């Protein structure tokens, strides 16, 4: 029990540290992506952290297996380098015992990852997708910020508002619209100045208009003296129709309950992936423990790179089979289980190779003594 607590503290603390680092890397990459979208005016900056927060369970689902795998390699590698592993073996703790201890920790983490994969991650992905779809549905006026020029969709023109009141009405509005192609030098430009501007729906609620109050309109060809000035009490311009919210959510956002019994290849592959993540945690234990064996003269990082390459080969194999099932290249009746079995057998082979080496040395030693 003392050995189990010692190993648990060593491995789980290392897992936590690595998981935090990997999580920060993923969050940083996603934050940069959303920030660039916000700077382009396609997203409200205020929703960035909400979207990232809903995505964190999905990030954890990916980072925990890799963090646990690296933690086993680093922790057991240190035990080999500092000869603590030799002391444990002299006390009767075999490699099978170490695998058993590690599988207990892996089982607890697998339950947590299964909870994330089957329940929390799809719910978070659905909420994040809803927020992003709402951003896509927003009209150009919903994205306008005060004291900032904003390009209209399709490069039709630009708009500017000095301020926005609590009713989302624009004040001291400037609007410039180009009528015709930009390559046409005879295209006319319309410049509008107004005290106020607001968004207004049609009576059927389908179309939207940009309504301006108390201003004037200047129309002409830039560089020519032939232009028209028109004052108005109210002026309306039709806004482009917003993008509709997608009716079919991404498969990652579909609740697991709806995936059970589905005959669609894409949904079946998604369900198999969600079940594979916790199973992967158990199999990497069988891979990591024998891969952590190292000579004290080589250092604890000697086998780290080959082990990481093997882990990503495992992950890429799962993704490749999942993609083939989704695209219909292979039958949806084929599951991801064969991939898990291949790497499980590989782990068992690596674990047994040490025993075979010891048996061979023992036989050779007896043969030499007998002769």
C-alpha positions in Angstrom: 0.0 0.0 0.0 2.9 2.4 0.8 4.4 1.7 -2.7 1.0 2.3 -4.3 0.6 5.6 -2.6 4.2 6.6 -3.5 3.7 5.7 -7.2 0.3 7.3 -7.3 1.6 10.6 -5.9 4.5 10.6 -8.3 2.5 9.7 -11.4 -0.6 11.8 -10.7 1.3 14.9 -9.8 3.3 14.7 -13.0 0.1 14.0 -15.0 -1.5 17.2 -13.5 1.5 19.3 -14.3 1.8 18.1 -17.9 -1.9 18.3 -18.4 -1.9 22.0 -17.4 0.9 22.8 -19.9 -0.8 21.0 -22.7 -4.1 22.6 -21.9 -2.6 26.1 -21.9 -1.1 25.3 -25.4 -4.5 24.3 -26.8 -6.3 27.2 -25.2 -3.7 29.6 -26.5 -4.0 28.3 -30.0 -7.8 28.5 -29.9 -7.7 32.0 -28.3 -5.5 33.3 -31.2 -7.9 31.9 -33.7 -11.0 33.5 -32.1 -9.2 36.7 -31.5 -8.3 37.1 -35.1 -11.9 36.5 -36.0 -13.0 39.1 -33.5 -10.5 41.6 -34.9 -11.9 41.0 -38.4 -15.4 41.9 -37.0 -16.8 38.4 -37.3 -17.2 37.8 -33.6 -18.0 39.7 -30.5 -14.8 39.8 -28.3 -17.0 39.4 -25.2 -17.9 35.8 -26.2 -14.3 34.5 -26.7 -13.8 33.3 -23.2 -17.2 31.8 -23.0 -16.6 29.7 -26.1 -13.2 28.6 -24.8 -14.6 27.7 -21.4 -17.2 25.4 -23.0 -14.4 23.8 -25.1 -12.2 23.0 -22.1 -13.8 19.6 -21.3 -13.0 18.6 -24.9 -9.5 19.7 -24.5 -9.1 17.7 -21.3 -10.4 14.7 -23.0 -7.5 14.9 -25.4 -4.7 16.0 -23.0 -5.3 13.7 -20.1 -4.3 10.4 -21.9 -1.1 12.0 -23.3 -0.3 13.6 -20.0 -0.8 10.3 -18.2 1.3 8.5 -20.8 4.2 11.0 -20.4 3.9 10.9 -16.6 4.4 7.1 -16.6 7.4 7.4 -18.8 9.0 10.2 -16.7 8.2 8.7 -13.3 9.2 5.2 -14.0 12.2 6.4 -16.0 13.4 8.3 -12.9 13.0 5.2 -10.8 15.2 3.3 -13.2 17.8 6.0 -13.4 18.0 6.5 -9.6 18.0 2.7 -9.1 14.8 2.8 -7.1 13.3 0.3 -9.5 16.1 -2.2 -8.6 15.2 -1.7 -4.9 11.5 -2.3 -5.6 12.3 -5.5 -7.6 14.5 -6.7 -4.8 11.6 -6.2 -2.4 9.4 -8.5 -4.6 7.7 -5.8 -6.7 7.6 -7.1 -10.2 6.8 -5.3 -13.4 3.4 -7.0 -13.4 2.8 -5.4 -10.0 3.7 -2.0 -11.4 1.3 -2.5 -14.3 -1.4 -3.4 -11.8 -0.8 -0.4 -9.6 -0.8 1.9 -12.7 -4.0 0.3 -14.1 -5.8 1.3 -10.9 -4.9 4.9 -11.4 -5.7 4.6 -15.1 -9.1 3.1 -14.3 -10.0 6.2 -12.2 -8.8 8.5 -14.9 -10.7 6.5 -17.5 -13.9 6.9 -15.6 -13.3 10.7 -15.5 -12.5 10.8 -19.2 -15.5 8.7 -20.0 -17.7 11.2 -18.1 -16.1 14.0 -20.1 -16.3 12.2 -23.4 -19.8 10.9 -23.2 -21.6 13.8 -21.3 -19.7 17.0 -20.5 -17.7 17.5 -23.8 -20.8 17.1 -26.1 -22.8 19.5 -23.9 -20.0 22.1 -23.9 -19.4 21.7 -27.6 -23.2 22.3 -28.3 -23.2 25.5 -26.2 -20.0 26.8 -27.9 -21.5 26.0 -31.3 -24.7 27.8 -30.4 -22.7 30.9 -29.5 -20.7 30.8 -32.7 -23.8 30.3 -34.8 -25.4 33.3 -33.1 -22.4 35.3 -34.1 -22.8 34.1 -37.7 -26.4 35.1 -37.6 -25.7 38.7 -36.4 -26.1 41.4 -39.0 -23.4 43.9 -39.8 -24.9 46.5 -37.4 -24.8 44.1 -34.5 -21.0 44.0 -34.9 -20.4 47.7 -35.2 -18.3 49.2 -32.4 -18.2 53.0 -31.6 -15.5 55.2 -33.1 -14.4 52.5 -35.5 -14.7 52.2 -39.2 -16.3 48.9 -40.2 -16.3 47.3 -43.7 -19.6 46.1 -45.0 -19.9 42.6 -46.3 -19.0 42.1 -49.9 -16.8 45.3 -49.8 -19.9 47.4 -50.5 -18.7 50.2 -48.3 -17.9 51.3 -44.8 -19.8 52.6 -41.9 -18.8 54.6 -38.7 -20.6 55.6 -35.6 -19.4 58.1 -33.0 -21.3 56.4 -30.2 -23.9 53.7 -29.4 -26.6 54.3 -26.8 -28.2 51.8 -24.5 -30.9 51.0 -27.1 -28.2 49.9 -29.6 -28.9 53.0 -31.7 -25.9 54.5 -33.6 -25.3 58.2 -33.1 -23.5 60.5 -35.5 -23.5 57.9 -38.3 -21.3 58.0 -41.4 -22.1 55.5 -44.2 -20.3 55.2 -47.6 -21.6 52.9 -50.2 -20.2 52.1 -53.7 -22.8 51.5 -56.3 -21.3 49.1 -58.9 -18.0 47.3 -59.3 -14.9 48.7 -57.8 -13.1 48.1 -61.1 -15.6 50.5 -62.8 -14.2 54.0 -62.6 -17.7 55.4 -63.4 -19.2 53.8 -60.4 -21.1 56.2 -58.2 -20.4 56.6 -54.5 -23.1 57.4 -52.0 -22.1 59.1 -48.7 -24.6 59.5 -46.0 -24.4 61.5 -42.7 -27.1 61.1 -40.1 -27.7 61.9 -36.4 -29.0 58.5 -35.6 -29.2 55.0 -37.1 -31.0 51.8 -36.0 -31.8 48.4 -37.2 -35.4 47.7 -38.0 -37.3 44.6 -39.2 -40.0 44.4 -41.8 -43.5 43.6 -40.8 -43.1 39.9 -41.6 -39.8 39.9 -39.5 -37.8 38.4 -42.4 -36.0 41.3 -43.9 -33.9 43.9 -42.0 -33.2 47.5 -42.7 -30.7 50.1 -41.6 -32.9 53.2 -40.9 -31.2 56.6 -40.5 -32.8 59.7 -39.1 -32.2 63.4 -39.8 -29.3 63.6 -42.2 -28.3 64.1 -45.8 -27.2 62.0 -48.7 -24.4 62.9 -51.2 -24.2 60.9 -54.5 -21.7 61.3 -57.2 -18.6 60.1 -59.0 -15.4 60.8 -57.0 -13.4 63.6 -58.7 -16.3 64.9 -60.6 -18.4 68.0 -59.8 -21.6 66.4 -60.9 -23.1 65.2 -57.6 -26.5 65.3 -55.8 -27.2 66.3 -52.2 -30.4 65.2 -50.6 -31.6 65.9 -47.1 -33.9 63.5 -45.4 -35.9 62.9 -42.2 -35.7 59.2 -42.5 -33.7 57.0 -44.9 -33.7 53.2 -45.1 -31.2 50.7 -46.6 -31.8 47.0 -46.8 -29.3 44.9 -45.0 -27.9 41.6 -46.4 -29.7 38.6 -45.0 -27.8 37.0 -42.0 -26.5 33.4 -42.2 -29.0 31.0 -40.8 -28.1 28.8 -37.8 -27.2 25.3 -39.0 -29.9 22.8 -38.4 -27.5 19.9 -38.1 -24.9 20.4 -35.3 -21.4 19.1 -35.5 -21.1 15.4 -34.5 -19.0 16.4 -31.5 -21.9 18.5 -30.2 -24.5 15.7 -30.5 -25.6 14.2 -27.2 -24.4 10.6 -26.8 -27.9 9.3 -26.2 -28.8 10.3 -29.8 -25.8 8.3 -31.1 -26.8 5.0 -29.7 -28.6 2.9 -32.3 -27.9 5.3 -35.2 -27.1 3.7 -38.5 -25.4 6.8 -40.0 -21.6 6.0 -40.5 -20.6 9.5 -39.2 -22.6 9.1 -36.0 -21.4 5.6 -35.4 -17.8 6.7 -35.8 -18.4 9.5 -33.4 -19.8 7.1 -30.8 -16.9 4.7 -31.2 -14.4 7.6 -30.8 -16.0 8.7 -27.5 -15.8 5.1 -26.2 -12.2 4.8 -27.4 -10.8 7.7 -25.4 -11.2 6.0 -21.9 -10.2 2.6 -23.4 -7.0 4.2 -24.7 -6.0 5.3 -21.2 -5.9 1.6 -20.1 -4.0 0.4 -23.1 -1.3 3.1 -22.9 -0.4 1.7 -19.4 0.6 -1.6 -21.0 2.7 0.4 -23.6 4.2 2.9 -21.2 5.5 0.7 -18.4 7.8 -1.5 -20.6 8.8 1.6 -22.6 10.0 3.3 -19.5 12.8 0.8 -19.0 16.1 2.6 -19.3 19.7 2.2 -18.3 20.9 4.6 -15.6 23.7 5.7 -17.9 21.2 6.6 -20.6 19.0 9.0 -18.5 15.3 9.1 -18.0 14.6 10.7 -21.4 16.3 8.0 -23.5 13.1 6.4 -24.7 10.8 9.4 -24.5 10.9 10.3 -28.2 10.2 6.8 -29.5 7.4 6.4 -27.0 5.8 9.7 -28.0 6.1 8.6 -31.7 4.4 5.3 -30.8 1.6 7.2 -28.9 0.9 9.5 -31.9 0.9 6.5 -34.2 -1.8 5.0 -32.0 -3.8 8.2 -32.0 -3.4 8.8 -35.8 -4.4 5.2 -36.5 -7.7 5.7 -34.5 -8.3 9.0 -36.4 -7.6 7.4 -39.7 -10.0 4.5 -39.1 -12.6 7.0 -37.8 -12.2 9.2 -40.9 -12.5 6.2 -43.2 -15.8 5.1 -41.5 -17.2 8.6 -41.7 -16.3 8.9 -45.4 -17.7 5.5 -46.2 -14.4 4.1 -47.4 -14.8 1.2 -45.0 -17.9 -0.4 -43.6 -19.5 1.3 -40.6 -19.8 -2.1 -39.0 -16.0 -2.1 -38.5 -15.2 -0.5 -35.2 -12.1 1.1 -33.7 -11.5 -2.0 -31.5 -9.0 -3.7 -33.9 -6.7 -0.7 -33.5 -6.9 -1.0 -29.8 -6.1 -4.7 -30.0 -3.1 -4.2 -32.2 -1.5 -1.8 -29.7 -2.5 -3.9 -26.7 -0.7 -6.8 -28.3 2.3 -4.6 -29.0 2.3 -3.6 -25.3 2.1 -7.2 -24.2 4.9 -8.1 -26.5 7.1 -5.3 -25.1 6.2 -6.3 -21.5 7.1 -10.0 -22.3 10.4 -9.2 -24.1 12.0 -8.4 -20.8 11.0 -11.8 -19.4 12.2 -13.5 -22.5 15.5 -11.7 -22.2 15.9 -12.8 -18.6 14.9 -16.4 -19.4 17.5 -16.5 -22.2 20.2 -15.1 -20.0 19.3 -17.7 -17.3 19.4 -20.6 -19.8 22.8 -19.4 -21.2 24.2 -19.0 -17.7 23.1 -22.5 -16.7 24.6 -23.9 -19.9 27.9 -22.2 -19.3 28.0 -23.4 -15.7 27.2 -27.0 -16.8 29.9 -27.0 -19.4 
